[in-house]
């Protein structure tokens, strides 16, 4: 194992790192008296590794030598069979190669996809307690924080979720400046790019590839989630059922998920499975960021439990990749994109139904405890649609004692005032450039 590690470390020093498009990622400020590991979590191919490369480039721009950085990807086949007892070899090999950095506070050690090694958190805790370097770990598992980190590291982790490009990052990638005021030409370009973003999403690799490869690329990501992050991690024997279940979910995103209905659908196809297993699999999907769920808004735990969760993807392009009715999914893609823009900065997001059973897409509870209401609606020209969206917001505002709500549209902008309640209709291409905090 030491020889493999030596080769990997030398190769890292000698090769040129890709220079990623800068992202809005802020590593924690290093302070000797506050020792924490920077933990990057997110679905595969969302950009965790590139976030690490961005930090390494930043360090080098400050004059720090490249060899002050250590980067190891634990999915490298040369590390097959790596165990907890092998972690010490990383330190041994590194300091044999670079003895001048023993006890240096300038070091940045990154361990990519470290969660594939059982017991890894014990090694990271030892580094935090005994070494001076800055530490970064990445993983495709939300459970890293609640399970491994929560029990072993306690408050020694600084977690950060990495998602595919936001719309603002997507515009930067396309070379379009962001501004609250823009020329008619720039505005037209931003509107066009918003349509492209809603259709194909923001997975970094997918953005760069030809559009005809989009579906196979995204489906490949999901296959990798199933096989590597779920089947292998949880020792599941029937990957076929798992994969079919995921496809069923991904074809009904931005809607309440009835696991019971999916169960009967799969049973009708002759598959042998238990309903409880599907609930378990759904948790695995969420843990791997394959889907994200939104519960029903209620102060009652019983009410939350009896109402189904709505499910979304980390990227609206997933809807396109699994679509069997692509032209009819504008609404779900918009709603998914609105959810993700909220999810990047907000964790307490629910959906709601009024006493008259009118649905509100998102009820966000801010850090200050305030409630903010959001609807996603492609267009407001149809009077029936307009009346439905507005009446749901008015009823909810009255039930909660709120004075305003928001409707995010594809291209409609308007402010509507009625009986002391203000409804702001904002186009996605404009709203998604705003930092929602």
N, C-alpha and C positions, 0 to 999 in steps of 0.2 A: 504493500500500500504506500510506503514511503516513496518508492521510486515513481509511482504514478503521480503522487502529489508534487514531487519535485518537477516532473515534466510539465504538469499543469501550471505551476507557478512561473516557471521559466517561459512557457509559451505566452502566458498573460503579459509578462513584462515586454516580450519582444514584438507582439502583434499590435497593430494600430486599432484602437477602439473606434467603433462607429461613433459619429457625432450626431446624436439625436436632435430632433426638433425640440427646443426648450419647452418644458412643461411647467405648469404652475404647481410645483412640488417644493415644499420647504422642509429640508432636513432640520432636526432639532439643533439648536446651538449647543456646541460642546462646552461643558463646564466640568472641571476636574472634581468638584465636590458633589455634582449631581450625575450619577452614573446610570445611564439608561441605554437600552438597545433600541435602535430605530427599526421598527417592524413594518415592512411593506406587505400588504395583503391584497389579493385581487385575483380575478379569473385569469387563466392562462392567456397569454398573448395580449394582455391589456397594457403592458408597458412597464412592468416592475423592473426588469433587467435594464431597460433603457433609462429608467429613473436613476439607477445606480451609476450607469455610465455618465449620466449628466452630472452627478455629484463628483465623480472622479475627474471629469474634465474641469469642473469648477475648481477643484483642489489644485490641479496642475496649473491652472491660470494664475493661481496665487503663488506659484513658484515651488510647490511641493513636488518632489521627485515621484515618478510613476511607481517605483518600487515601494513607496510608503503605503500603497494600496494592495490589498490582497482580495482576490475575487475567486470564489470556487462555486461551481454549479454542481449540486449533488445529484443531478440527473445525467451527468457525464458518465457514459458507459464504463469508463476506466475506473470509476469509483463503485462499481457494482460490488455489493457485499460489504460496503462501508458500515462499521458499527460504532457504537458509543465509545468503545475503547480506542478507536482509531483517531479520535479528535485531537489527542495530544500530539500525534504525529504531524498535524498541520503546524502547530507552533514550533515543533522541533525542526521541521524542514525549512520553514520560513526564516527562523533565526540562524540556521546554519548558512542559508543563502545570504542573509543580510544582517550580520551580527551587529552592525553599527546602529541598528534601530532597536536593540534591546532596551526596554523601559522608555522608549520614545513615546511622547504624547501626540506625535504627528501621524500616527498610523490610523488607517481606515480599513477594517476587515469586513468584507461582505460575504455572507453565506447564502447563496441562492437556492431556493426550493429545499431548504434545510429540513422541512418537516417530514421528508421521506425517510429520515434516519430516526428510529425510535430512541427517545431519551435525549434528543439534541438540546433540549432546554436546560439540562443540568450542566452541559458544557458552557453554554452561553452565560449561565448564572456565575460559573466559576470565572469566566473572563471578566465579567462586570466587577466581581469582587476582588480580583487579583491583578488584572492587567490595566494598562493606561490607554489602550487604543479605543477609538470610536468603533462601535459595532453596529452592523446592519444585517438583518436577516429578512428574507423574503419567503413567501409561501402562497400557494393557491388554496388556502384554507382559512375560512373565517374562524374555525374552531381553534386556530393557533392561540388566539387571545383568551378565549373563555376556558380552554382546556389546559394546554401545555403552559402557556404564559401565565394564566391566572393562578395556577397552583404553585408553580415553581418560581416565577419571576416576581409575582405580586405587582408592586408598583414600579418595577424596574423596566417597563416597556413603554415606548412612545409609538403607539400604533398609527398607521396611516394607510387608508385604502387607495388603491390605484385602479382607476377605471379607464376605459377607452377614451380617446380625445373628447373633450367637451366641445361645444360649438365654437367657443372663443378660441380654443387651441386649434380647431379645424380651420378657422379663418386665418389664423397666423400661419399655419402650414401652407395655405393657399396664397399667402402673401397679401392678404387683404387687411388693411389697417382697421382697427376697431375704434369707433367713435360714436358719440351720441348724436352728432350732426355729421352728415355725409352728403356728398354730391349725388345727383340723380343717377349718374353712371355707377358710382360705388354702391349705392343702394340697390340698384338692379342686380349687380353682381352678387351682393350679399343674399338677396332673395333667391337667386338661382342656386347658390351654394347651400342655402338652407334646405331647398328641395332635395339636393344631392345627399346632404347629411342625413335627412330624415329617411331617405330610401336605403342608403348603403351604410350608414353609421360611421363610427370613428375608430374601429380597431386599427392600430397603426399600420400593420402589414396590409390589411384589406384596403386602406385608403390609397396605398401606393400601387396596388396591383390593378390589372385590367378588370373592368366591371364584369366581364364574362366569367372570371374566375372567382367572383365574390361568394357565390353560394357554396361551392366546393370547399373554399377556404374556411368559411365560418362553420360549416358542418364538420370539417376536420378538427376544428378547435373543440367542438362539443364531443366528438368521438374521443378525443384525448382526455377530456374531463372525465368521461365515463370510465375509460379503461385505466387511466393512470391515477386520477384523484379519488375515484370511488371504488371501482372493482378491486384494485390492488390494495388500497388503504384499508378497506373494510372487508376484504376477503369474501366478496360476493361470487357465488358460483354461476349464476345465470345472468350474464351480461346482456343477453338478448332482450329479456324483459325490461331491464333497467333502461336500455336504449330506446325501446318502443315507448316506455312511459315518458321519457324525456321529450321525445318527438311529439307525443300527444300534448304535453304541456306547452311546448314552444309553438304549437299551431293554434293556441288559444290564449296568447298573452294579452295583458291589459284587460283581463276579465276575471271574475270570481272563478276559482278552481274547485270543482266538485270531484274529489278523489274517488268518491263512490261511483260517479258516472264513468270516470276513466276505468275504474276497476271492472265494471260491467262490459265496457267496450273491449277491453283486453281479454276478458273471459270469453266473450263471443267469438274471438279469434282463435279460440282453442288453447290459450295460454294458461298454464297451471300456476296460480299465484294466490297469495293471501292479501286481503285488504290492508291489514296492519303493516305488511311489508312495504306497500306503496307509501304509506305515511312516513315510514322510516326512510325510504328512498328520497322522498321529497326533502327531508331534512338534510340528507347527503347532498342533494343538488344545491340547496341554499348554502351549505357549508363551503361548497366549491365555487360559489358565485355563478353557477350555471343559471339560476333564477334568483330573483329577490321577491320577497312577499310583503304584502301590505295588509294589516289586519283591519277589522271593522272598528270604528271609533266608538268607544263606550267606556264609561267608568266601571261598568260591571264586567267582571272576569267571565261570568257565565254567558253573558250576551256576546262577548268577543269570541268565545269558544264555539258557540253554536252557529255563528256566521262564518261562511267560507272566506279564506284569504284571497285577495287578488294577487296575481303573479305578473312579474315583469322581467325583462332581460336587462343586462348591463349595457345593452346597445340595441338601438332600434333596427339596425341592419340584420339582426338575428331574425326578426319577423319576415323580412324579405327573403332571407336565405332558406327559410322553411315554408314559405308561402305556397299555397295551392290555389290562391285567389288574389294574386298580387295587387290587381287594380282596385280591390275592394277593402284594402287595409290601411288606407290613409289615416283613418281615425285612430286605429290602434298604434300605428307608428308614431303619430303625434303625441298621443297620451303617454307612450313609453318614453319618448324623448323628454317630455315635461317631467315625468317622474324622475328620470336620471339627473336632470338639472337640479331638481330639489334634493335628490339623494346625495349629491356630492357635498352638500353642506348641512343637510338636515338628516337626523336619524329617526325622529319621531313623526312618522308619516302614516296616516290611516285613510280609509275611505269611509263614507257615511251614507246612510239613507234617512231621509226626513221621516216625520211621523206619517206623512202621506206617501212614503216609499219612493221619494224622488232622490236620485243618487248624486252625491258629490264625489268627484274623482279623488280629491286629496284634501285632507284636513291636516295641516302642519302645526304642530305645537313647538313654538320657538323656545330657545333657551331661557327666555324671560317668562315663559308660561303663557304667552299669547297664542290665540288660534288664528290661522290664516287659511282661507278657502281658495281652492283652485279648481277650475274646470278646464278640460281640454276639448276644444271644438274646432273642427276643420274650418267651417265657415258659418257665418251668421245671417246669410241672405235668406234662407228658408224660414218663413214665419213660424212654422211648427217647431223647428229646431231651436230657433231663437227663444220662443216662448218656454220651451222645456228647460233650456239651460238657465235662463233668467229666473224662472219660478223656483227651481231647485236652490239657487243661491239665495233668493229672497227668503224662502222658508227657513233655510239653515241659519241665515243671519238673524232672523227673528227668534228662532229657537235658542241660539247661543248668545243673543244680545250683541251681535257684531254690526258694524257700520259699513263694511266694504267686503268685496270679494273680487276674484280675478278670473277672467276667461282667456286662456291662451289659444290663439287661433293660428292658422297658417299665414293669413295676410290681412285680417280685418282689424282695424283700430277704431276704438270708440270709447267714450266715457258716458255711462248711463246713470242717471240719478232718479231715484224713485222713493218717496216717503222716507227720506233721511238715509237711504242706503245707496252707496256708490259702487257700481260694477265697472271695473276697468277691463276693457277688451284690448289685448296687446298681441301683436304678431310674434310668433315664436322667434323669427329671425332677429327681432329687436330685444325681446325679453330674455333670450338665452345668452345674451352678451352681458347681462346684469348679474353681479355676484349676489346670490340670495343668501343672506345671513340672518 
